[in-house]
Amino acid sequence: MTLRFAAPAVMGGADYRRATELTNAELHAPHLQPLLELPQRGNHASLLGRTVAHLTELYAELASYGWRLVQRPGADHSRAVSLLNSDVDALADVRGERADTHHDDAPLPLNLEVLGPVSLAAQLHLPGGEKALIDHGARRDLADSLATGLMAHVAHVRRAAAAEQVHVVLLEPDYARVLAGDVPTASGYRTLRSLHRDETRQLLGVVVQALRDAGAASVILDFGQPMTAEQIEDFRSRSGSAVDGFTLPVHLAQTQDWERAAALVEDGANLWAALLDPQEADHSTRLPQVSALADRLAAPWRGLGMPLTALEAFTVTGCGAEHRGRLARLSEAGSMRTLTRLRGAAEALTDQIRQ
């Protein structure tokens, strides 16, 4: 058995084809290849810009304060959609060339990272300038639009890239702030009213169900911090919003978080272990050695008395939702150094499991 590695989805630079070729060359099944995000190309290529491109029958344009909803598609919306389609085409071309030259290679499973509906509402603005989070109808419409768009996106990527498996990570970096009422207004002088977890669960549930219907191999929730007991209850115990697992940023994990992780694994969940500290994400020269990275997962796991074979439920990755954007600051060499170091950690953990 090989412990899976999900290559970081965020890279620096602006040459999408080259970045995809470099990443593709370093991976083999069962490791996951990302639909890369190169935010240095501008707002249209950012996580939020790409999410805007997923929306169906809702449109947005750039203003001085960020993306805002508008009545009809304009140049910004069209640019975001065009860039996303071009990225998918580049991924498909690179994978197709590999299939033509490496006939015995199993096709790499794909990983799509997308902004979830709660954080989308916290970041996107209404036509008047305030955050969409303030408007109940806008929150609902955004979730429905995103769900429909992601169904089409998953189908498009699977078809274009000839992918047998497409895994999806829903990124919710603002989730805790939304529930706590800590999201600032557009002016920054106040904060928006908190949402109840019943509504946030429903908003996410709409998108999760759409991804299920689209045939996603797995749906993972990434809150940018260790999963709480309430989040586990909301997104593992309820059939309408149940996901396959969560991302665990190990630099934040305390004993109770590891205990929750162990319980989730015993319940059949999949966990993604984000092994990098934030300060390591944008300084590849600070990366620990492979053995030290692997130990960030293996040591606390052994400390719980859990068998190393249970680590098969984990997928190794770099950063969670809160700090993934830092990876865009790396040079090409730094990005490749980070990728190979993390892949090495997954391979080292695989060796430990097999011993």
C-alpha positions as CSV (number, residue, x, y, z in Angstrom):
1,M,0.0,0.0,0.0
2,T,1.3,3.5,-0.9
3,L,0.3,6.5,1.2
4,R,-1.1,9.1,-1.1
5,F,0.3,12.5,-1.7
6,A,-1.7,15.4,-3.1
7,A,0.7,17.8,-4.8
8,P,0.2,21.5,-3.8
9,A,-2.3,23.2,-6.0
10,V,-0.8,26.7,-5.7
11,M,2.4,27.7,-7.5
12,G,4.2,30.8,-8.4
13,G,4.9,32.1,-11.8
14,A,2.6,32.7,-14.8
15,D,3.5,29.9,-17.3
16,Y,0.6,27.5,-16.7
17,R,1.7,24.9,-19.2
18,R,5.2,24.7,-17.8
19,A,4.0,24.5,-14.2
20,T,1.7,21.6,-15.1
21,E,4.4,19.8,-17.0
22,L,6.8,20.1,-14.1
23,T,4.2,18.8,-11.6
24,N,3.1,16.0,-13.8
25,A,6.6,14.7,-14.3
26,E,7.1,14.3,-10.5
27,L,4.0,12.3,-9.9
28,H,2.9,8.7,-10.3
29,A,-0.3,6.9,-9.3
30,P,-1.8,6.8,-6.7
31,H,-0.5,10.4,-6.0
32,L,-2.9,13.2,-6.9
33,Q,-2.3,15.7,-9.6
34,P,-3.9,19.2,-9.0
35,L,-5.6,21.5,-11.4
36,L,-3.0,24.1,-10.6
37,E,-3.7,27.7,-9.4
38,L,-1.2,30.4,-10.4
39,P,-2.5,33.5,-8.7
40,Q,0.4,35.6,-9.8
41,R,-1.3,35.9,-13.2
42,G,-3.8,38.3,-11.5
43,N,-7.2,38.5,-9.9
44,H,-8.9,36.4,-12.6
45,A,-6.5,33.5,-11.7
46,S,-6.9,33.8,-7.9
47,L,-8.9,31.3,-5.9
48,L,-11.8,33.8,-5.7
49,G,-11.6,34.6,-9.4
50,R,-11.6,31.0,-10.3
51,T,-14.6,30.4,-8.1
52,V,-16.4,33.3,-9.8
53,A,-15.8,31.4,-13.0
54,H,-17.7,28.4,-11.6
55,L,-20.9,30.3,-10.9
56,T,-23.9,29.6,-13.1
57,E,-26.4,32.4,-13.9
58,L,-24.5,34.7,-11.4
59,Y,-21.8,37.1,-12.6
60,A,-19.2,39.3,-11.0
61,E,-16.7,42.0,-11.9
62,L,-13.7,43.6,-10.3
63,A,-14.1,46.8,-8.3
64,S,-11.5,48.7,-6.2
65,Y,-12.5,46.6,-3.2
66,G,-12.6,43.2,-4.9
67,W,-15.1,41.0,-6.8
68,R,-18.7,42.1,-6.7
69,L,-21.9,40.6,-8.2
70,V,-23.4,42.3,-11.2
71,Q,-26.5,41.8,-13.4
72,R,-24.7,40.5,-16.6
73,P,-21.4,39.1,-17.5
74,G,-18.7,41.6,-18.4
75,A,-15.0,41.5,-19.4
76,D,-13.8,40.4,-15.9
77,H,-16.2,37.5,-15.7
78,S,-15.4,36.4,-19.2
79,R,-11.7,36.6,-18.5
80,A,-12.0,34.4,-15.4
81,V,-14.1,31.8,-17.3
82,S,-11.7,31.9,-20.3
83,L,-8.6,31.5,-18.1
84,L,-10.2,28.5,-16.2
85,N,-11.1,26.8,-19.5
86,S,-7.6,27.4,-20.8
87,D,-6.1,25.9,-17.6
88,V,-8.2,22.7,-18.0
89,D,-7.2,22.4,-21.6
90,A,-3.5,22.7,-20.7
91,L,-3.9,20.0,-18.0
92,A,-5.7,17.8,-20.5
93,D,-2.9,18.3,-23.1
94,V,-0.1,17.5,-20.6
95,R,-1.9,14.4,-19.4
96,G,-2.6,13.3,-23.0
97,E,1.0,13.6,-24.0
98,R,2.0,11.5,-21.0
99,A,-0.5,8.8,-21.9
100,D,0.9,8.7,-25.4
101,T,4.5,8.3,-24.3
102,H,4.0,6.2,-21.1
103,H,1.5,3.6,-22.1
104,D,1.9,1.5,-19.0
105,D,1.3,4.4,-16.5
106,A,-2.0,4.4,-14.6
107,P,-3.7,7.7,-15.1
108,L,-3.1,10.1,-12.2
109,P,-6.1,10.8,-10.1
110,L,-7.0,14.5,-10.0
111,N,-7.4,17.0,-7.1
112,L,-9.6,20.1,-7.5
113,E,-9.5,22.7,-4.8
114,V,-12.4,25.2,-4.7
115,L,-13.7,27.9,-2.4
116,G,-16.7,26.7,-0.4
117,P,-20.0,28.7,-0.4
118,V,-19.7,30.1,3.2
119,S,-16.2,31.6,2.5
120,L,-17.4,32.7,-0.9
121,A,-20.2,34.7,0.6
122,A,-17.7,36.2,3.1
123,Q,-15.4,37.4,0.3
124,L,-17.7,38.3,-2.6
125,H,-19.5,41.7,-2.6
126,L,-23.0,42.6,-3.5
127,P,-23.6,45.2,-6.3
128,G,-23.7,48.0,-3.7
129,G,-20.4,47.0,-2.2
130,E,-21.3,45.2,1.1
131,K,-20.3,41.5,1.6
132,A,-22.8,39.0,0.1
133,L,-22.7,37.4,3.6
134,I,-25.1,40.0,4.8
135,D,-27.9,38.9,2.5
136,H,-29.8,35.7,3.2
137,G,-31.0,35.4,-0.4
138,A,-27.6,36.1,-1.8
139,R,-26.1,33.4,0.4
140,R,-28.6,30.8,-0.8
141,D,-28.3,31.9,-4.5
142,L,-24.5,31.7,-4.3
143,A,-24.6,28.2,-2.9
144,D,-27.0,27.0,-5.5
145,S,-25.1,28.6,-8.4
146,L,-21.8,27.2,-7.1
147,A,-23.3,23.8,-6.8
148,T,-24.6,23.8,-10.4
149,G,-21.3,25.2,-11.7
150,L,-19.1,22.7,-9.9
151,M,-21.2,19.8,-11.2
152,A,-20.4,20.9,-14.7
153,H,-16.8,21.6,-13.8
154,V,-16.1,18.2,-12.4
155,A,-17.7,16.6,-15.5
156,H,-15.7,18.8,-17.8
157,V,-12.4,18.1,-16.1
158,R,-13.0,14.4,-16.0
159,R,-13.9,14.3,-19.7
160,A,-11.1,16.6,-20.9
161,A,-8.3,15.2,-18.7
162,A,-9.4,11.5,-19.1
163,A,-9.4,11.2,-15.3
164,E,-11.0,8.1,-13.7
165,Q,-11.0,9.8,-10.3
166,V,-11.6,13.4,-9.4
167,H,-11.2,14.4,-5.7
168,V,-12.5,17.7,-4.5
169,V,-11.3,19.8,-1.5
170,L,-13.8,22.5,-0.4
171,L,-11.8,25.3,1.1
172,E,-13.5,27.2,3.9
173,P,-10.9,29.5,5.5
174,D,-13.5,32.0,6.7
175,Y,-15.9,29.4,8.2
176,A,-15.0,29.9,11.8
177,R,-15.1,33.7,11.4
178,V,-18.5,33.5,9.9
179,L,-19.9,31.5,12.8
180,A,-18.2,33.8,15.3
181,G,-19.4,37.0,13.7
182,D,-15.8,38.1,13.0
183,V,-16.0,38.9,9.3
184,P,-15.5,42.6,8.8
185,T,-17.9,44.7,6.8
186,A,-16.8,46.3,3.5
187,S,-15.8,49.4,5.4
188,G,-13.8,47.5,8.0
189,Y,-15.3,49.4,10.9
190,R,-17.8,46.8,12.0
191,T,-18.3,43.1,11.7
192,L,-21.2,41.2,10.1
193,R,-23.7,39.3,12.1
194,S,-22.8,35.6,12.7
195,L,-24.6,32.8,10.9
196,H,-26.0,29.8,12.8
197,R,-24.4,26.5,12.0
198,D,-27.7,25.1,10.7
199,E,-27.5,27.5,7.8
200,T,-23.8,27.0,7.1
201,R,-24.3,23.3,7.2
202,Q,-27.2,23.7,4.7
203,L,-25.1,25.9,2.4
204,L,-22.2,23.4,2.3
205,G,-24.6,20.5,2.1
206,V,-26.0,21.8,-1.2
207,V,-22.5,21.9,-2.7
208,V,-21.4,18.6,-1.2
209,Q,-24.5,16.8,-2.6
210,A,-23.9,18.3,-6.1
211,L,-20.3,17.0,-6.0
212,R,-21.6,13.6,-5.1
213,D,-24.0,13.7,-8.0
214,A,-21.2,14.7,-10.3
215,G,-19.3,11.6,-9.3
216,A,-16.5,13.1,-7.2
217,A,-14.3,10.3,-5.9
218,S,-14.2,12.0,-2.5
219,V,-15.1,15.4,-1.0
220,I,-12.8,16.8,1.7
221,L,-13.5,19.8,3.9
222,D,-10.7,22.1,4.8
223,F,-11.4,24.8,7.4
224,G,-7.8,26.0,7.7
225,Q,-7.7,24.6,11.3
226,P,-8.3,21.3,13.0
227,M,-11.9,20.0,12.7
228,T,-14.1,20.7,15.8
229,A,-16.5,18.3,17.4
230,E,-19.4,20.4,16.0
231,Q,-18.0,20.2,12.4
232,I,-17.6,16.5,12.7
233,E,-21.2,16.2,13.8
234,D,-22.4,18.5,11.0
235,F,-20.4,17.0,8.2
236,R,-19.9,13.3,9.1
237,S,-23.1,12.3,11.0
238,R,-25.7,13.9,8.7
239,S,-26.3,12.2,5.4
240,G,-27.3,15.3,3.5
241,S,-24.0,17.1,4.2
242,A,-21.7,14.2,4.9
243,V,-18.1,14.5,3.5
244,D,-15.4,11.9,3.2
245,G,-13.1,13.6,5.6
246,F,-11.2,16.8,6.6
247,T,-7.9,18.4,6.3
248,L,-5.7,18.5,9.4
249,P,-3.1,21.2,9.6
250,V,-0.6,19.4,11.8
251,H,1.2,22.5,13.1
252,L,-2.1,23.5,14.9
253,A,-3.1,20.0,16.1
254,Q,-3.3,19.4,19.8
255,T,-3.9,16.1,21.6
256,Q,-7.7,16.4,21.4
257,D,-7.4,17.0,17.6
258,W,-5.3,13.9,17.1
259,E,-7.9,12.0,19.2
260,R,-10.7,13.2,17.0
261,A,-8.6,12.3,13.9
262,A,-8.1,8.7,15.3
263,A,-11.9,8.4,15.9
264,L,-12.6,9.6,12.4
265,V,-10.2,7.1,10.9
266,E,-11.8,4.3,12.9
267,D,-15.1,5.5,11.5
268,G,-13.8,5.2,7.9
269,A,-13.0,8.8,7.2
270,N,-10.2,10.1,5.0
271,L,-7.9,12.8,6.4
272,W,-5.5,15.1,4.6
273,A,-2.4,15.9,6.7
274,A,-1.1,19.4,5.9
275,L,2.5,19.0,7.0
276,L,4.0,22.4,6.4
277,D,4.2,25.2,9.0
278,P,3.1,28.6,7.5
279,Q,6.6,30.1,7.5
280,E,7.9,27.0,5.6
281,A,5.3,27.5,2.8
282,D,6.9,30.5,1.2
283,H,10.6,29.8,2.1
284,S,11.5,26.4,0.6
285,T,15.0,26.7,2.0
286,R,13.5,26.3,5.5
287,L,11.9,23.0,4.7
288,P,12.7,20.2,7.2
289,Q,14.2,16.9,6.0
290,V,11.9,14.2,4.8
291,S,12.2,12.2,8.0
292,A,11.2,15.2,10.1
293,L,8.2,15.9,7.9
294,A,7.1,12.3,8.1
295,D,7.5,12.4,11.9
296,R,5.0,15.2,12.1
297,L,2.3,12.7,11.3
298,A,3.8,9.4,12.6
299,A,5.0,10.6,16.0
300,P,1.6,11.9,17.3
301,W,-0.1,8.9,15.7
302,R,2.2,6.5,17.6
303,G,1.6,8.6,20.8
304,L,-2.1,7.7,20.6
305,G,-1.2,4.0,20.5
306,M,-2.7,3.8,16.9
307,P,-1.1,1.3,14.5
308,L,0.9,2.8,11.8
309,T,-1.1,0.8,9.3
310,A,-4.0,3.1,10.1
311,L,-2.1,5.9,8.4
312,E,-3.3,4.5,5.2
313,A,-6.4,6.7,5.7
314,F,-4.2,9.8,5.4
315,T,-3.2,11.8,2.3
316,V,-0.1,13.9,2.7
317,T,-0.4,17.5,1.4
318,G,1.4,20.9,2.0
319,C,-0.8,23.6,3.4
320,G,-4.4,23.9,4.5
321,A,-6.9,26.6,3.4
322,E,-5.6,29.3,5.7
323,H,-2.0,29.4,4.4
324,R,-2.1,27.7,0.9
325,G,-1.7,31.1,-0.8
326,R,1.8,31.5,0.6
327,L,3.0,28.8,-1.9
328,A,2.5,31.3,-4.7
329,R,5.5,33.2,-3.4
330,L,7.9,30.4,-4.2
331,S,10.2,30.3,-7.2
332,E,9.9,27.5,-9.7
333,A,12.8,25.7,-8.1
334,G,11.3,26.3,-4.6
335,S,7.9,24.9,-5.7
336,M,9.6,21.8,-7.0
337,R,11.7,21.4,-3.9
338,T,8.6,21.6,-1.8
339,L,6.7,19.1,-3.9
340,T,9.5,16.5,-3.9
341,R,10.1,16.9,-0.1
342,L,6.4,16.3,0.6
343,R,6.3,13.4,-1.8
344,G,9.3,12.0,0.0
345,A,7.5,12.3,3.3
346,A,4.6,10.3,1.9
347,E,7.1,7.6,0.7
348,A,8.8,7.5,4.0
349,L,5.5,7.0,5.8
350,T,4.7,4.2,3.3
351,D,7.9,2.5,4.2
352,Q,7.1,2.7,7.9
353,I,3.6,1.2,7.3
354,R,5.2,-1.7,5.4
355,Q,7.7,-2.5,8.1
